[in-house]
């Protein structure tokens, strides 16, 4: 059985998929990348905490009222 050019086409497709991965060259050193990521995580945590505290305040207001 012959496969024709299927093997070559599969190799080309595999190479194309391999090149579409994440681009890790953002021009930063590992230390700069760590600092950037840590800052982003801190901002995300602060945003979530602020959202959580405003949500808790809304829940406490609604506890006294009951619908029947």
PDB file of N, CA, C, O and CB in Angstrom:
ATOM      1  N   UNK A   1       0.835  -1.183   0.000  1.00  0.00           N
ATOM      2  CA  UNK A   1       0.000   0.000   0.000  1.00  0.00           C
ATOM      3  C   UNK A   1       0.878   1.244   0.000  1.00  0.00           C
ATOM      4  O   UNK A   1       1.849   1.335   0.751  1.00  0.00           O
ATOM      5  CB  UNK A   1      -0.949   0.000   1.210  1.00  0.00           C
ATOM      6  N   UNK A   2       0.531   2.171  -0.829  1.00  0.00           N
ATOM      7  CA  UNK A   2       1.296   3.409  -0.858  1.00  0.00           C
ATOM      8  C   UNK A   2       0.471   4.532  -0.260  1.00  0.00           C
ATOM      9  O   UNK A   2      -0.757   4.531  -0.354  1.00  0.00           O
ATOM     10  CB  UNK A   2       1.727   3.759  -2.294  1.00  0.00           C
ATOM     11  N   UNK A   3       1.138   5.473   0.345  1.00  0.00           N
ATOM     12  CA  UNK A   3       0.442   6.572   0.999  1.00  0.00           C
ATOM     13  C   UNK A   3       0.482   7.842   0.175  1.00  0.00           C
ATOM     14  O   UNK A   3      -0.117   8.844   0.568  1.00  0.00           O
ATOM     15  CB  UNK A   3       1.038   6.829   2.357  1.00  0.00           C
ATOM     16  N   UNK A   4       1.156   7.830  -0.934  1.00  0.00           N
ATOM     17  CA  UNK A   4       1.231   9.036  -1.743  1.00  0.00           C
ATOM     18  C   UNK A   4       1.965  10.132  -0.996  1.00  0.00           C
ATOM     19  O   UNK A   4       2.997   9.881  -0.373  1.00  0.00           O
ATOM     20  CB  UNK A   4      -0.165   9.507  -2.138  1.00  0.00           C
ATOM     21  N   UNK A   5       1.441  11.342  -1.055  1.00  0.00           N
ATOM     22  CA  UNK A   5       2.099  12.462  -0.384  1.00  0.00           C
ATOM     23  C   UNK A   5       1.458  12.768   0.970  1.00  0.00           C
ATOM     24  O   UNK A   5       1.693  13.834   1.538  1.00  0.00           O
ATOM     25  CB  UNK A   5       2.056  13.702  -1.271  1.00  0.00           C
ATOM     26  N   UNK A   6       0.650  11.841   1.491  1.00  0.00           N
ATOM     27  CA  UNK A   6      -0.032  12.069   2.762  1.00  0.00           C
ATOM     28  C   UNK A   6       0.967  12.308   3.896  1.00  0.00           C
ATOM     29  O   UNK A   6       0.762  13.185   4.736  1.00  0.00           O
ATOM     30  CB  UNK A   6      -0.934  10.879   3.098  1.00  0.00           C
ATOM     31  N   UNK A   7       2.040  11.528   3.915  1.00  0.00           N
ATOM     32  CA  UNK A   7       3.039  11.666   4.972  1.00  0.00           C
ATOM     33  C   UNK A   7       3.684  13.052   4.930  1.00  0.00           C
ATOM     34  O   UNK A   7       3.885  13.676   5.971  1.00  0.00           O
ATOM     35  CB  UNK A   7       4.115  10.572   4.842  1.00  0.00           C
ATOM     36  N   UNK A   8       4.002  13.526   3.744  1.00  0.00           N
ATOM     37  CA  UNK A   8       4.597  14.860   3.610  1.00  0.00           C
ATOM     38  C   UNK A   8       3.614  15.947   4.045  1.00  0.00           C
ATOM     39  O   UNK A   8       3.988  16.902   4.727  1.00  0.00           O
ATOM     40  CB  UNK A   8       5.042  15.105   2.158  1.00  0.00           C
ATOM     41  N   UNK A   9       2.367  15.787   3.645  1.00  0.00           N
ATOM     42  CA  UNK A   9       1.355  16.788   4.036  1.00  0.00           C
ATOM     43  C   UNK A   9       1.163  16.803   5.541  1.00  0.00           C
ATOM     44  O   UNK A   9       1.024  17.870   6.139  1.00  0.00           O
ATOM     45  CB  UNK A   9       0.011  16.506   3.342  1.00  0.00           C
ATOM     46  N   UNK A  10       1.155  15.630   6.159  1.00  0.00           N
ATOM     47  CA  UNK A  10       1.019  15.554   7.612  1.00  0.00           C
ATOM     48  C   UNK A  10       2.187  16.234   8.312  1.00  0.00           C
ATOM     49  O   UNK A  10       2.001  16.910   9.323  1.00  0.00           O
ATOM     50  CB  UNK A  10       0.916  14.100   8.062  1.00  0.00           C
ATOM     51  N   UNK A  11       3.381  16.057   7.780  1.00  0.00           N
ATOM     52  CA  UNK A  11       4.552  16.725   8.360  1.00  0.00           C
ATOM     53  C   UNK A  11       4.425  18.236   8.263  1.00  0.00           C
ATOM     54  O   UNK A  11       4.734  18.953   9.215  1.00  0.00           O
ATOM     55  CB  UNK A  11       5.835  16.265   7.661  1.00  0.00           C
ATOM     56  N   UNK A  12       3.973  18.717   7.123  1.00  0.00           N
ATOM     57  CA  UNK A  12       3.786  20.165   6.938  1.00  0.00           C
ATOM     58  C   UNK A  12       2.740  20.708   7.904  1.00  0.00           C
ATOM     59  O   UNK A  12       2.927  21.769   8.499  1.00  0.00           O
ATOM     60  CB  UNK A  12       3.372  20.477   5.487  1.00  0.00           C
ATOM     61  N   UNK A  13       1.637  19.975   8.056  1.00  0.00           N
ATOM     62  CA  UNK A  13       0.582  20.413   8.977  1.00  0.00           C
ATOM     63  C   UNK A  13       1.086  20.426  10.416  1.00  0.00           C
ATOM     64  O   UNK A  13       0.792  21.352  11.171  1.00  0.00           O
ATOM     65  CB  UNK A  13      -0.650  19.499   8.858  1.00  0.00           C
ATOM     66  N   UNK A  14       1.845  19.399  10.796  1.00  0.00           N
ATOM     67  CA  UNK A  14       2.385  19.328  12.151  1.00  0.00           C
ATOM     68  C   UNK A  14       3.340  20.489  12.408  1.00  0.00           C
ATOM     69  O   UNK A  14       3.335  21.071  13.493  1.00  0.00           O
ATOM     70  CB  UNK A  14       3.103  17.988  12.376  1.00  0.00           C
ATOM     71  N   UNK A  15       4.150  20.823  11.422  1.00  0.00           N
ATOM     72  CA  UNK A  15       5.082  21.946  11.565  1.00  0.00           C
ATOM     73  C   UNK A  15       4.314  23.261  11.707  1.00  0.00           C
ATOM     74  O   UNK A  15       4.693  24.120  12.503  1.00  0.00           O
ATOM     75  CB  UNK A  15       6.044  22.015  10.353  1.00  0.00           C
ATOM     76  N   UNK A  16       3.245  23.416  10.942  1.00  0.00           N
ATOM     77  CA  UNK A  16       2.441  24.637  11.019  1.00  0.00           C
ATOM     78  C   UNK A  16       1.791  24.768  12.392  1.00  0.00           C
ATOM     79  O   UNK A  16       1.758  25.865  12.949  1.00  0.00           O
ATOM     80  CB  UNK A  16       1.365  24.645   9.920  1.00  0.00           C
ATOM     81  N   UNK A  17       1.275  23.676  12.946  1.00  0.00           N
ATOM     82  CA  UNK A  17       0.663  23.715  14.278  1.00  0.00           C
ATOM     83  C   UNK A  17       1.698  24.029  15.341  1.00  0.00           C
ATOM     84  O   UNK A  17       1.407  24.730  16.310  1.00  0.00           O
ATOM     85  CB  UNK A  17      -0.026  22.386  14.596  1.00  0.00           C
ATOM     86  N   UNK A  18       2.896  23.515  15.165  1.00  0.00           N
ATOM     87  CA  UNK A  18       3.971  23.738  16.124  1.00  0.00           C
ATOM     88  C   UNK A  18       4.343  25.224  16.187  1.00  0.00           C
ATOM     89  O   UNK A  18       4.654  25.742  17.259  1.00  0.00           O
ATOM     90  CB  UNK A  18       5.202  22.893  15.753  1.00  0.00           C
ATOM     91  N   UNK A  19       4.310  25.900  15.051  1.00  0.00           N
ATOM     92  CA  UNK A  19       4.680  27.306  14.992  1.00  0.00           C
ATOM     93  C   UNK A  19       3.588  28.230  15.507  1.00  0.00           C
ATOM     94  O   UNK A  19       3.859  29.405  15.755  1.00  0.00           O
ATOM     95  CB  UNK A  19       5.027  27.678  13.587  1.00  0.00           C
ATOM     96  N   UNK A  20       2.367  27.745  15.675  1.00  0.00           N
ATOM     97  CA  UNK A  20       1.276  28.592  16.124  1.00  0.00           C
ATOM     98  C   UNK A  20       1.191  28.698  17.640  1.00  0.00           C
ATOM     99  O   UNK A  20       0.283  29.356  18.150  1.00  0.00           O
ATOM    100  CB  UNK A  20      -0.019  28.072  15.585  1.00  0.00           C
ATOM    101  N   UNK A  21       2.087  28.087  18.365  1.00  0.00           N
ATOM    102  CA  UNK A  21       2.066  28.098  19.819  1.00  0.00           C
ATOM    103  C   UNK A  21       2.295  29.496  20.375  1.00  0.00           C
ATOM    104  O   UNK A  21       2.430  30.463  19.625  1.00  0.00           O
ATOM    105  CB  UNK A  21       3.111  27.148  20.362  1.00  0.00           C
ATOM    106  N   UNK A  22       2.336  29.588  21.696  1.00  0.00           N
ATOM    107  CA  UNK A  22       2.538  30.877  22.347  1.00  0.00           C
ATOM    108  C   UNK A  22       3.895  31.466  21.996  1.00  0.00           C
ATOM    109  O   UNK A  22       4.889  30.750  21.872  1.00  0.00           O
ATOM    110  CB  UNK A  22       2.406  30.735  23.857  1.00  0.00           C
ATOM    111  N   UNK A  23       3.917  32.764  21.842  1.00  0.00           N
ATOM    112  CA  UNK A  23       5.166  33.465  21.594  1.00  0.00           C
ATOM    113  C   UNK A  23       5.677  33.952  22.952  1.00  0.00           C
ATOM    114  O   UNK A  23       5.041  34.784  23.599  1.00  0.00           O
ATOM    115  CB  UNK A  23       4.976  34.661  20.574  1.00  0.00           C
ATOM    116  N   UNK A  24       6.818  33.432  23.371  1.00  0.00           N
ATOM    117  CA  UNK A  24       7.334  33.756  24.697  1.00  0.00           C
ATOM    118  C   UNK A  24       8.313  34.920  24.681  1.00  0.00           C
ATOM    119  O   UNK A  24       8.757  35.360  25.741  1.00  0.00           O
ATOM    120  CB  UNK A  24       8.001  32.551  25.294  1.00  0.00           C
ATOM    121  N   UNK A  25       8.652  35.420  23.522  1.00  0.00           N
ATOM    122  CA  UNK A  25       9.622  36.503  23.435  1.00  0.00           C
ATOM    123  C   UNK A  25       8.905  37.841  23.560  1.00  0.00           C
ATOM    124  O   UNK A  25       8.484  38.423  22.560  1.00  0.00           O
ATOM    125  CB  UNK A  25      10.413  36.430  22.108  1.00  0.00           C
ATOM    126  N   UNK A  26       8.769  38.328  24.795  1.00  0.00           N
ATOM    127  CA  UNK A  26       8.123  39.612  25.008  1.00  0.00           C
ATOM    128  C   UNK A  26       9.139  40.705  25.342  1.00  0.00           C
ATOM    129  O   UNK A  26       8.756  41.819  25.699  1.00  0.00           O
ATOM    130  CB  UNK A  26       7.094  39.497  26.119  1.00  0.00           C
ATOM    131  N   UNK A  27      10.420  40.392  25.230  1.00  0.00           N
ATOM    132  CA  UNK A  27      11.465  41.379  25.444  1.00  0.00           C
ATOM    133  C   UNK A  27      11.775  41.645  26.904  1.00  0.00           C
ATOM    134  O   UNK A  27      12.483  42.603  27.215  1.00  0.00           O
ATOM    135  CB  UNK A  27      11.085  42.646  24.793  1.00  0.00           C
ATOM    136  N   UNK A  28      11.262  40.823  27.807  1.00  0.00           N
ATOM    137  CA  UNK A  28      11.499  41.028  29.232  1.00  0.00           C
ATOM    138  C   UNK A  28      12.444  39.956  29.769  1.00  0.00           C
ATOM    139  O   UNK A  28      12.494  38.830  29.273  1.00  0.00           O
ATOM    140  CB  UNK A  28      10.167  41.014  30.013  1.00  0.00           C
ATOM    141  N   UNK A  29      13.178  40.342  30.782  1.00  0.00           N
ATOM    142  CA  UNK A  29      14.001  39.366  31.474  1.00  0.00           C
ATOM    143  C   UNK A  29      13.088  38.557  32.396  1.00  0.00           C
ATOM    144  O   UNK A  29      11.969  38.984  32.683  1.00  0.00           O
ATOM    145  CB  UNK A  29      15.161  40.061  32.276  1.00  0.00           C
ATOM    146  N   UNK A  30      13.542  37.419  32.853  1.00  0.00           N
ATOM    147  CA  UNK A  30      12.700  36.635  33.768  1.00  0.00           C
ATOM    148  C   UNK A  30      12.296  37.415  35.023  1.00  0.00           C
ATOM    149  O   UNK A  30      11.177  37.265  35.513  1.00  0.00           O
ATOM    150  CB  UNK A  30      13.428  35.367  34.176  1.00  0.00           C
ATOM    151  N   UNK A  31      13.191  38.235  35.534  1.00  0.00           N
ATOM    152  CA  UNK A  31      12.881  39.038  36.729  1.00  0.00           C
ATOM    153  C   UNK A  31      11.794  40.066  36.426  1.00  0.00           C
ATOM    154  O   UNK A  31      10.870  40.243  37.220  1.00  0.00           O
ATOM    155  CB  UNK A  31      14.150  39.749  37.248  1.00  0.00           C
ATOM    156  N   UNK A  32      11.897  40.736  35.297  1.00  0.00           N
ATOM    157  CA  UNK A  32      10.873  41.711  34.901  1.00  0.00           C
ATOM    158  C   UNK A  32       9.533  41.023  34.693  1.00  0.00           C
ATOM    159  O   UNK A  32       8.492  41.571  35.057  1.00  0.00           O
ATOM    160  CB  UNK A  32      11.293  42.451  33.618  1.00  0.00           C
ATOM    161  N   UNK A  33       9.547  39.831  34.113  1.00  0.00           N
ATOM    162  CA  UNK A  33       8.310  39.083  33.881  1.00  0.00           C
ATOM    163  C   UNK A  33       7.664  38.709  35.209  1.00  0.00           C
ATOM    164  O   UNK A  33       6.446  38.810  35.356  1.00  0.00           O
ATOM    165  CB  UNK A  33       8.587  37.815  33.043  1.00  0.00           C
ATOM    166  N   UNK A  34       8.480  38.274  36.188  1.00  0.00           N
ATOM    167  CA  UNK A  34       7.954  37.930  37.515  1.00  0.00           C
ATOM    168  C   UNK A  34       7.305  39.131  38.172  1.00  0.00           C
ATOM    169  O   UNK A  34       6.225  39.025  38.753  1.00  0.00           O
ATOM    170  CB  UNK A  34       9.067  37.387  38.412  1.00  0.00           C
ATOM    171  N   UNK A  35       7.973  40.286  38.076  1.00  0.00           N
ATOM    172  CA  UNK A  35       7.420  41.503  38.679  1.00  0.00           C
ATOM    173  C   UNK A  35       6.101  41.891  38.020  1.00  0.00           C
ATOM    174  O   UNK A  35       5.144  42.259  38.701  1.00  0.00           O
ATOM    175  CB  UNK A  35       8.424  42.661  38.568  1.00  0.00           C
ATOM    176  N   UNK A  36       6.056  41.808  36.699  1.00  0.00           N
ATOM    177  CA  UNK A  36       4.839  42.149  35.968  1.00  0.00           C
ATOM    178  C   UNK A  36       3.698  41.216  36.360  1.00  0.00           C
ATOM    179  O   UNK A  36       2.574  41.661  36.595  1.00  0.00           O
ATOM    180  CB  UNK A  36       5.085  42.083  34.452  1.00  0.00           C
ATOM    181  N   UNK A  37       3.995  39.926  36.427  1.00  0.00           N
ATOM    182  CA  UNK A  37       2.968  38.951  36.768  1.00  0.00           C
ATOM    183  C   UNK A  37       2.491  39.119  38.208  1.00  0.00           C
ATOM    184  O   UNK A  37       1.299  39.003  38.489  1.00  0.00           O
ATOM    185  CB  UNK A  37       3.494  37.539  36.554  1.00  0.00           C
ATOM    186  N   UNK A  38       3.431  39.395  39.124  1.00  0.00           N
ATOM    187  CA  UNK A  38       3.056  39.593  40.521  1.00  0.00           C
ATOM    188  C   UNK A  38       2.156  40.818  40.663  1.00  0.00           C
ATOM    189  O   UNK A  38       1.181  40.787  41.413  1.00  0.00           O
ATOM    190  CB  UNK A  38       4.310  39.746  41.402  1.00  0.00           C
ATOM    191  N   UNK A  39       2.475  41.886  39.953  1.00  0.00           N
ATOM    192  CA  UNK A  39       1.655  43.095  40.005  1.00  0.00           C
ATOM    193  C   UNK A  39       0.253  42.816  39.469  1.00  0.00           C
ATOM    194  O   UNK A  39      -0.736  43.278  40.039  1.00  0.00           O
ATOM    195  CB  UNK A  39       2.317  44.231  39.203  1.00  0.00           C
ATOM    196  N   UNK A  40       0.168  42.069  38.385  1.00  0.00           N
ATOM    197  CA  UNK A  40      -1.132  41.738  37.807  1.00  0.00           C
ATOM    198  C   UNK A  40      -1.955  40.894  38.779  1.00  0.00           C
ATOM    199  O   UNK A  40      -3.161  41.102  38.905  1.00  0.00           O
ATOM    200  CB  UNK A  40      -0.954  40.993  36.471  1.00  0.00           C
ATOM    201  N   UNK A  41      -1.317  39.948  39.465  1.00  0.00           N
ATOM    202  CA  UNK A  41      -2.026  39.127  40.432  1.00  0.00           C
ATOM    203  C   UNK A  41      -2.508  39.940  41.623  1.00  0.00           C
ATOM    204  O   UNK A  41      -3.607  39.712  42.128  1.00  0.00           O
ATOM    205  CB  UNK A  41      -1.139  38.001  40.905  1.00  0.00           C
ATOM    206  N   UNK A  42      -1.688  40.893  42.077  1.00  0.00           N
ATOM    207  CA  UNK A  42      -2.096  41.752  43.187  1.00  0.00           C
ATOM    208  C   UNK A  42      -3.295  42.608  42.800  1.00  0.00           C
ATOM    209  O   UNK A  42      -4.229  42.770  43.585  1.00  0.00           O
ATOM    210  CB  UNK A  42      -0.932  42.646  43.631  1.00  0.00           C
ATOM    211  N   UNK A  43      -3.267  43.153  41.590  1.00  0.00           N
ATOM    212  CA  UNK A  43      -4.392  43.968  41.133  1.00  0.00           C
ATOM    213  C   UNK A  43      -5.652  43.122  41.020  1.00  0.00           C
ATOM    214  O   UNK A  43      -6.741  43.574  41.376  1.00  0.00           O
ATOM    215  CB  UNK A  43      -4.069  44.626  39.782  1.00  0.00           C
ATOM    216  N   UNK A  44      -5.511  41.918  40.533  1.00  0.00           N
ATOM    217  CA  UNK A  44      -6.660  41.023  40.388  1.00  0.00           C
ATOM    218  C   UNK A  44      -7.231  40.677  41.764  1.00  0.00           C
ATOM    219  O   UNK A  44      -8.449  40.677  41.947  1.00  0.00           O
ATOM    220  CB  UNK A  44      -6.258  39.731  39.628  1.00  0.00           C
ATOM    221  N   UNK A  45      -6.363  40.384  42.728  1.00  0.00           N
ATOM    222  CA  UNK A  45      -6.818  40.049  44.078  1.00  0.00           C
ATOM    223  C   UNK A  45      -7.504  41.242  44.730  1.00  0.00           C
ATOM    224  O   UNK A  45      -8.518  41.083  45.409  1.00  0.00           O
ATOM    225  CB  UNK A  45      -5.640  39.581  44.942  1.00  0.00           C
ATOM    226  N   UNK A  46      -6.944  42.453  44.524  1.00  0.00           N
ATOM    227  CA  UNK A  46      -7.556  43.650  45.103  1.00  0.00           C
ATOM    228  C   UNK A  46      -8.934  43.893  44.485  1.00  0.00           C
ATOM    229  O   UNK A  46      -9.878  44.259  45.186  1.00  0.00           O
ATOM    230  CB  UNK A  46      -6.645  44.885  44.891  1.00  0.00           C
ATOM    231  N   UNK A  47      -9.044  43.693  43.201  1.00  0.00           N
ATOM    232  CA  UNK A  47     -10.328  43.878  42.521  1.00  0.00           C
ATOM    233  C   UNK A  47     -11.355  42.881  43.036  1.00  0.00           C
ATOM    234  O   UNK A  47     -12.513  43.236  43.257  1.00  0.00           O
ATOM    235  CB  UNK A  47     -10.163  43.730  40.998  1.00  0.00           C
ATOM    236  N   UNK A  48     -10.937  41.639  43.226  1.00  0.00           N
ATOM    237  CA  UNK A  48     -11.845  40.612  43.714  1.00  0.00           C
ATOM    238  C   UNK A  48     -12.257  40.902  45.157  1.00  0.00           C
ATOM    239  O   UNK A  48     -13.414  40.699  45.524  1.00  0.00           O
ATOM    240  CB  UNK A  48     -11.191  39.225  43.611  1.00  0.00           C
ATOM    241  N   UNK A  49     -11.319  41.375  45.971  1.00  0.00           N
ATOM    242  CA  UNK A  49     -11.634  41.707  47.354  1.00  0.00           C
ATOM    243  C   UNK A  49     -12.619  42.868  47.418  1.00  0.00           C
ATOM    244  O   UNK A  49     -13.544  42.858  48.230  1.00  0.00           O
ATOM    245  CB  UNK A  49     -10.357  42.050  48.128  1.00  0.00           C
ATOM    246  N   UNK A  50     -12.422  43.866  46.564  1.00  0.00           N
ATOM    247  CA  UNK A  50     -13.335  45.002  46.536  1.00  0.00           C
ATOM    248  C   UNK A  50     -14.720  44.559  46.080  1.00  0.00           C
ATOM    249  O   UNK A  50     -15.732  45.013  46.614  1.00  0.00           O
ATOM    250  CB  UNK A  50     -12.796  46.107  45.614  1.00  0.00           C
ATOM    251  N   UNK A  51     -14.759  43.683  45.105  1.00  0.00           N
ATOM    252  CA  UNK A  51     -16.040  43.182  44.613  1.00  0.00           C
ATOM    253  C   UNK A  51     -16.706  42.314  45.686  1.00  0.00           C
ATOM    254  O   UNK A  51     -17.925  42.355  45.855  1.00  0.00           O
ATOM    255  CB  UNK A  51     -15.846  42.376  43.300  1.00  0.00           C
ATOM    256  N   UNK A  52     -15.914  41.540  46.396  1.00  0.00           N
ATOM    257  CA  UNK A  52     -16.447  40.683  47.452  1.00  0.00           C
ATOM    258  C   UNK A  52     -17.011  41.480  48.607  1.00  0.00           C
ATOM    259  O   UNK A  52     -18.044  41.113  49.167  1.00  0.00           O
ATOM    260  CB  UNK A  52     -15.378  39.756  47.957  1.00  0.00           C
ATOM    261  N   UNK A  53     -16.347  42.570  48.973  1.00  0.00           N
ATOM    262  CA  UNK A  53     -16.838  43.376  50.087  1.00  0.00           C
ATOM    263  C   UNK A  53     -18.109  44.116  49.709  1.00  0.00           C
ATOM    264  O   UNK A  53     -18.990  44.288  50.552  1.00  0.00           O
ATOM    265  CB  UNK A  53     -15.771  44.367  50.539  1.00  0.00           C
ATOM    266  N   UNK A  54     -18.226  44.554  48.475  1.00  0.00           N
ATOM    267  CA  UNK A  54     -19.455  45.219  48.059  1.00  0.00           C
ATOM    268  C   UNK A  54     -20.584  44.204  47.941  1.00  0.00           C
ATOM    269  O   UNK A  54     -21.738  44.541  48.205  1.00  0.00           O
ATOM    270  CB  UNK A  54     -19.251  45.957  46.721  1.00  0.00           C
ATOM    271  N   UNK A  55     -20.281  42.985  47.556  1.00  0.00           N
ATOM    272  CA  UNK A  55     -21.285  41.938  47.477  1.00  0.00           C
ATOM    273  C   UNK A  55     -21.751  41.517  48.855  1.00  0.00           C
ATOM    274  O   UNK A  55     -22.928  41.205  49.034  1.00  0.00           O
ATOM    275  CB  UNK A  55     -20.742  40.743  46.724  1.00  0.00           C
ATOM    276  N   UNK A  56     -20.856  41.499  49.839  1.00  0.00           N
ATOM    277  CA  UNK A  56     -21.227  41.143  51.205  1.00  0.00           C
ATOM    278  C   UNK A  56     -22.134  42.208  51.800  1.00  0.00           C
ATOM    279  O   UNK A  56     -23.054  41.887  52.552  1.00  0.00           O
ATOM    280  CB  UNK A  56     -19.977  40.958  52.077  1.00  0.00           C
ATOM    281  N   UNK A  57     -21.888  43.462  51.476  1.00  0.00           N
ATOM    282  CA  UNK A  57     -22.730  44.541  51.984  1.00  0.00           C
ATOM    283  C   UNK A  57     -24.135  44.415  51.413  1.00  0.00           C
ATOM    284  O   UNK A  57     -25.113  44.652  52.122  1.00  0.00           O
ATOM    285  CB  UNK A  57     -22.126  45.918  51.637  1.00  0.00           C
ATOM    286  N   UNK A  58     -24.245  44.056  50.172  1.00  0.00           N
ATOM    287  CA  UNK A  58     -25.558  43.894  49.546  1.00  0.00           C
ATOM    288  C   UNK A  58     -26.288  42.701  50.151  1.00  0.00           C
ATOM    289  O   UNK A  58     -27.507  42.744  50.315  1.00  0.00           O
ATOM    290  CB  UNK A  58     -25.417  43.718  48.020  1.00  0.00           C
ATOM    291  N   UNK A  59     -25.563  41.642  50.483  1.00  0.00           N
ATOM    292  CA  UNK A  59     -26.193  40.473  51.092  1.00  0.00           C
ATOM    293  C   UNK A  59     -26.720  40.786  52.482  1.00  0.00           C
ATOM    294  O   UNK A  59     -27.804  40.329  52.846  1.00  0.00           O
ATOM    295  CB  UNK A  59     -25.207  39.316  51.159  1.00  0.00           C
ATOM    296  N   UNK A  60     -25.974  41.555  53.266  1.00  0.00           N
ATOM    297  CA  UNK A  60     -26.413  41.868  54.613  1.00  0.00           C
ATOM    298  C   UNK A  60     -27.659  42.757  54.593  1.00  0.00           C
ATOM    299  O   UNK A  60     -28.488  42.669  55.499  1.00  0.00           O
ATOM    300  CB  UNK A  60     -25.288  42.547  55.390  1.00  0.00           C
ATOM    301  N   UNK A  61     -27.800  43.593  53.599  1.00  0.00           N
ATOM    302  CA  UNK A  61     -29.000  44.431  53.490  1.00  0.00           C
ATOM    303  C   UNK A  61     -30.224  43.576  53.181  1.00  0.00           C
ATOM    304  O   UNK A  61     -31.319  43.868  53.660  1.00  0.00           O
ATOM    305  CB  UNK A  61     -28.814  45.508  52.399  1.00  0.00           C
ATOM    306  N   UNK A  62     -30.051  42.543  52.400  1.00  0.00           N
ATOM    307  CA  UNK A  62     -31.173  41.716  51.977  1.00  0.00           C
ATOM    308  C   UNK A  62     -31.555  40.637  53.003  1.00  0.00           C
ATOM    309  O   UNK A  62     -32.599  40.000  52.861  1.00  0.00           O
ATOM    310  CB  UNK A  62     -30.844  41.063  50.659  1.00  0.00           C
ATOM    311  N   UNK A  63     -30.730  40.427  54.027  1.00  0.00           N
ATOM    312  CA  UNK A  63     -31.025  39.381  55.012  1.00  0.00           C
ATOM    313  C   UNK A  63     -32.258  39.723  55.828  1.00  0.00           C
ATOM    314  O   UNK A  63     -33.029  38.823  56.160  1.00  0.00           O
ATOM    315  CB  UNK A  63     -29.832  39.168  55.940  1.00  0.00           C
ATOM    316  N   UNK A  64     -32.476  40.984  56.166  1.00  0.00           N
ATOM    317  CA  UNK A  64     -33.600  41.386  57.010  1.00  0.00           C
ATOM    318  C   UNK A  64     -34.928  41.278  56.310  1.00  0.00           C
ATOM    319  O   UNK A  64     -35.957  41.152  56.974  1.00  0.00           O
ATOM    320  CB  UNK A  64     -33.410  42.786  57.486  1.00  0.00           C
ATOM    321  N   UNK A  65     -34.948  41.320  55.019  1.00  0.00           N
ATOM    322  CA  UNK A  65     -36.211  41.261  54.284  1.00  0.00           C
ATOM    323  C   UNK A  65     -36.475  39.840  53.841  1.00  0.00           C
ATOM    324  O   UNK A  65     -35.566  39.129  53.411  1.00  0.00           O
ATOM    325  CB  UNK A  65     -36.192  42.209  53.069  1.00  0.00           C
ATOM    326  N   UNK A  66     -37.712  39.436  53.947  1.00  0.00           N
ATOM    327  CA  UNK A  66     -38.072  38.112  53.466  1.00  0.00           C
ATOM    328  C   UNK A  66     -39.314  38.225  52.604  1.00  0.00           C
ATOM    329  O   UNK A  66     -40.227  39.000  52.888  1.00  0.00           O
ATOM    330  CB  UNK A  66     -38.301  37.131  54.642  1.00  0.00           C
ATOM    331  N   UNK A  67     -39.324  37.456  51.577  1.00  0.00           N
ATOM    332  CA  UNK A  67     -40.469  37.443  50.667  1.00  0.00           C
ATOM    333  C   UNK A  67     -41.249  36.160  50.896  1.00  0.00           C
ATOM    334  O   UNK A  67     -40.669  35.076  50.957  1.00  0.00           O
ATOM    335  CB  UNK A  67     -40.015  37.564  49.176  1.00  0.00           C
ATOM    336  N   UNK A  68     -42.560  36.284  51.021  1.00  0.00           N
ATOM    337  CA  UNK A  68     -43.390  35.080  51.216  1.00  0.00           C
ATOM    338  C   UNK A  68     -44.421  34.985  50.139  1.00  0.00           C
ATOM    339  O   UNK A  68     -45.216  34.045  50.127  1.00  0.00           O
ATOM    340  CB  UNK A  68     -44.070  35.086  52.585  1.00  0.00           C
TER     341      UNK A  68
END
